[in-house]
Each structure stands twice: as C-alpha cells, then as structure tokens.
Amino acid sequence: MREAFGAVFDITPGYLNTASIGVPPRHVADAVAAAHERWRRGQDTSSSFTETVETSRAAFGALIGVPATSVACGATVSQFVSLVAQALPAGSKVFVEPGEFTSVSLPFVAAGHQIVSSVDECDLVAVSVVQSADGKIADLEALRASGKPVLLDVSQAAGWMPLSVAWADFVVGVAYKWLLSPRGAAWMAVRPDRMDFLRPVAANWYSTGENYGTDLVLRPDARRFDLSPTWISHVGAAVALPWLASLDLGAVRAHCVGLADRLLTGLGRPAGGSAIISVGKPPVPGVVSSVRAGHTRYACHLYNTAEDVDRVLEASA
C-alpha cells in the first residue's frame, strides 16, 4: 500500500509501467467494484450511468482546458483518429512523428492519405503530445504557430502533465493509462469551428438522445460523435478524472519527472524532462516495465517513489 497525493494505492513496489496500464487509487477501484456488484444484482438501468458519463466527459475537458460541450465519448483513440482520417479529402498529406504510435498513424494510411516528413508540406499534423516509445515531448508552441490543422493525442500526457490545448483542432485520449481508469473509455475534443468538418459515421442513440422515433436530430455539440458508452469504464473514469483534475498538476509533473530524471542521471544520462524514459538495457527482474522499439521503457506516475527507481539503478550498477 502507498499513499500519494491524498489517495491510497494497493500497488506492488517496482511498478514502472503506467505507459502501458495505469493502477487505480483505492477509491476508484472501489467504485468500479461497487458497479460490478450492482450489475450482478440487477440494480442498474441504462439511465443509471447518464451522470457518470457526463462527469467523465467534463473532467476530461477540464484536464485539457476545453468545455464539456466540445468533448465526445468513445472507446479508443484509433476510433476517433479514424473519424478525422475519413473526413480529410482523398490523398491528403499528414505529418506524423517518426515512430508514432500506430493508433495515430495507421488510420490515415488506411484511409489512403500520404504520410509526409515535413509540417510545412502537410494538410494536417497528427502527433502525440508525449511519445509512447521514448517519452519525447512535442513542441506544442511550434505546432500552434505553424498554422496547420492539428490533432493531438494526449494519452501519454493527460494525468501527469498540465495541459491547455483548446487551440488544437482535435484532441484525443484514453482512460486506462495515466488517467487511472478501466480500459474502454476514450474522449475526443473537437474545436467548435471544426464540428461540421466531421461526420458522425457511428451515429447512435447517444448521438441524438432519443431511443426511438422518426424525427431524429443529431446533438448540436460534440456529443453527436459519441459512441454508446462502456458503462463501467466510465464509472471508474467519473471518479478518477475529477480527482486528477483537482490536483496541482504542476506538482504531479514535478514528482513524475523528478523520478524519471533520477533514473536517467543515475544511469549517467542527462535529465529528459518527461515521465517516460527509454533505456538501452534489458528489463530488470522485480520491476514491471515494458519493451518498446528494442529499449526498456519506464514510466513514473504519482504513486511511484524513489524506491522503484532505485531498484533499477541497483540492478544496473
């Protein structure tokens, strides 16, 4: 058990793998367990989860600096990126970072667009704010100044990095990593002037608010792009995201980056300024990590301590 930022975590020491799967605080896990118990007893209806979905929607917006009306709820990042990819004119040129995570890059390839190596020649920029493989942080100010339409994936940033990205055309992110929620929830923020650019190709009862009828009208805001939500995933998100949004994210960032930089400098490398690092050494026994692009990836979140990092350093000495 560990206590961090006012929450209790039932986590095993040596867990440095949040970039793959985040570990929930006890109060989030308890809320999900209670939802499973209600399900087992048949105590819910579909309307039981309406407030839950709206709470997670608003909290995601708060974490990235946009209003709830700009946020659509879905299940995966690739689903939302595909929505943007399908809306682009045929043969559009899209800039993605070399080595970008497939959920960001592949939807554009599948839609027949061209991946280019220069922002100057592209029709759209699609990048992760923090790269999954090595923790590289995008130059957001340069992207904003480029004047190009921008899609940002905050899946490896939201939850540890303070964000204010209302300027971006589209912002996508998932629940189950740094947002410490069950897998099955994702969100996309759409800038108000870009709503009509997208088509709600998976329109459903959540897109209109009506279960039956013939006079169906899409919602006027980003909810027109909603998927019918994975209820229990949003139960966890409705507890985890508002809690994360209430924290001093500057302090969270300092904690996470401080641990990651402690690991880097202990290995004789310069500090990197990111909560995710990649090292060219094999995984350490007793430490949960992941391997990406042939390197061991470590990720430090708010529940980690120097003890976790020092396990790696001691094994590498």
VONU-940903 format. One record per residue (C-alpha): z, x, y. Coordinates in steps of 0.25 Angstrom, whole numbers, padded with zeros to 4 digits, always signed. Each point is the difference from the previous one (the first is absolute). Layout:
N
ZXY...
END
This chain:
317
+0000+0000+0000-0003+0005+0014+0002-0006+0014-0010+0002+0011-0003-0007+0013+0011-0011-0003-0006-0003-0014+0004+0003-0014-0010+0006-0010+0001+0000-0015-0009+0012-0001+0001+0012-0009+0001+0014+0007-0013+0007+0000-0010-0011+0003-0010+0005+0010-0011-0010-0004+0000-0010+0011-0015+0003+0003-0002-0007-0014+0011-0010-0001+0011-0003+0010+0014-0003-0005+0006-0013+0006+0014+0000+0006+0010-0008-0008-0001-0012+0009-0015-0001-0001+0001+0001-0016+0011-0010+0000-0009-0010+0008-0011+0002-0010+0009-0002-0012+0005-0013+0006-0014-0005+0002-0003+0003-0015+0013-0007-0004-0005-0012+0009-0014+0000-0007+0007+0001-0014+0008-0013+0003-0012-0007+0007+0007-0001+0013-0012+0003+0010-0012-0007+0005-0012+0006+0007+0006-0004+0013+0012+0008-0003-0007+0013+0003-0006-0004+0014+0011+0006+0008+0000+0012-0009-0015+0003+0002+0001-0002+0015+0012+0009+0001-0007+0012-0007-0013-0003+0009+0008+0001+0013+0008+0012-0005-0013+0008-0003-0005-0003+0013+0013+0005+0007-0001+0013-0008-0014+0003+0005+0001-0007+0014-0008-0013-0001+0004-0014+0000+0001-0009-0013-0013-0008+0004-0008+0013-0002+0005+0002-0014-0007-0005-0013+0008+0001-0013-0007+0005-0013+0002+0008-0012-0006+0013+0001-0006+0010+0011-0014+0000-0007-0001-0015+0001+0002+0001+0015-0009+0012+0001-0011-0007-0008+0001-0012+0010-0004+0010+0011-0010+0007-0008-0007-0013-0003-0001-0003+0014-0007+0012+0005-0015+0000+0002-0007+0005-0012-0001+0015-0001+0011+0003+0011+0005+0014+0001+0015+0001-0003+0009+0013+0003+0011+0002-0010+0008+0013-0002-0004+0009-0011+0009-0003-0012+0004-0014+0006+0007-0010-0010-0011-0008-0008+0006-0013+0005-0005+0003+0014-0013+0007-0003-0006-0007-0012-0001-0014+0005-0010+0006+0011-0008+0007-0011+0000-0012-0009-0006-0008+0012-0011+0010+0001+0004+0007+0013-0001+0015+0003+0012+0009+0000-0002+0010+0012+0008+0012+0004+0000-0002+0015+0007-0010+0008-0011+0001+0011-0011-0005-0009+0008-0011-0007+0000-0015+0002+0015-0001-0005+0011+0009-0003+0009-0003-0012+0012+0009-0002+0014+0001-0005+0010+0003+0011+0007+0009-0010-0009+0005-0012+0005-0003-0013-0003+0013-0007+0006+0010+0009+0007-0007+0012-0010+0004+0011+0002-0009+0012-0012-0005+0007-0002+0002+0015+0002-0014+0005-0002+0003+0015-0014+0007-0003-0004-0012-0009+0004-0010+0011-0007+0009+0011-0013+0000-0009-0004-0014+0004-0004-0003-0015+0005-0012-0008+0012+0005-0008+0006-0005-0013+0014+0007-0003+0007+0000-0013+0015+0001+0003+0004-0001-0015+0006+0015+0000+0005-0002+0015+0007-0013+0002+0014+0000-0003+0003+0015+0004-0009+0002+0012+0001-0008+0013-0013-0006+0002-0007-0008+0012-0014-0002-0004-0004-0013+0006-0012+0007+0006-0006+0001-0014-0011-0010-0004+0007-0001-0014+0013+0005-0006+0003-0002-0015+0012+0004-0008+0007-0003-0013+0014-0004-0004+0004+0009-0012+0001+0014+0006+0008+0003+0013+0002-0015+0003+0009+0000-0013-0005-0014-0005-0006-0004-0013-0014+0002-0003-0009-0012+0003+0001-0001+0015-0009+0006+0011-0004-0003+0014-0011+0002+0010+0001-0001+0015-0013-0005+0007-0001+0003+0015-0002-0014+0006-0014+0003+0006-0005+0004-0015+0004-0012-0007-0014-0006+0000-0006+0013-0005+0006-0003-0014-0003-0011-0009+0012-0006-0009-0008+0002-0013+0012-0004-0008+0004-0012+0008+0011-0009-0007+0011-0009+0003+0007+0010+0008-0012+0002+0009+0001-0014+0005+0014-0005-0003-0006-0012-0008+0001-0002-0015-0010-0011-0001-0010-0008+0009-0014+0001+0005+0002+0003+0015+0005+0014-0002+0001+0010+0012+0003+0015-0001+0012+0004+0007-0003+0005+0014+0008+0014-0002+0000+0011-0010+0006-0010-0011-0015-0004-0002-0001+0013-0008+0013-0003-0009+0000+0001-0015+0009-0010-0007+0012+0009+0000+0007+0006-0012+0013-0007+0003+0011+0009-0006-0007+0013+0006+0002-0007+0014+0015-0003-0004+0002+0015+0000-0008+0003+0012+0007-0011+0008+0013+0007-0002-0005+0015+0000-0010-0001+0012+0009-0006+0011+0011+0010-0004-0009+0012+0001-0005-0006+0014+0014-0001+0005+0003+0015-0003-0002+0011+0010-0013+0005-0006+0000+0013+0009+0013+0003-0008-0007-0004-0013-0011+0009+0003+0009+0012+0004+0007-0002-0013-0012-0001-0009-0008+0011+0007+0012+0009+0000+0002+0000-0015-0015+0002-0002+0000+0012+0010+0013+0006-0007-0008+0000-0013-0013+0006+0006+0008+0011+0008+0008+0003-0013-0013+0003-0007-0004+0009+0011-0010-0009+0007+0000-0006+0014+0006-0013+0003-0010-0011-0001+0006-0012+0008-0003-0010-0011+0009-0007-0010-0011+0003-0011-0003+0014-0004-0009+0007-0011+0003+0013-0006-0008+0008-0010+0011+0001-0010+0003-0008-0013+0009-0012+0000+0015+0004-0001+0008-0006-0012+0010-0010+0004-0007-0003+0013-0009-0012+0001-0013+0003+0007-0015-0002-0002-0012+0009-0001-0012-0003+0009-0013+0009+0001+0007+0010-0009+0012+0002+0009+0014-0005-0002+0003-0011+0011+0014-0002+0005+0004-0012+0009+0014-0001+0008+0005-0013+0004+0013-0005+0006+0007+0000-0013-0003+0014-0003+0010+0012+0003+0000+0015+0001+0005-0001-0015-0014-0005-0004-0008+0011+0008+0009+0011-0005-0002-0004-0015-0015+0004+0003+0004+0013+0008+0010+0004-0011-0011-0002-0011-0010+0008+0008+0009+0012+0004
END
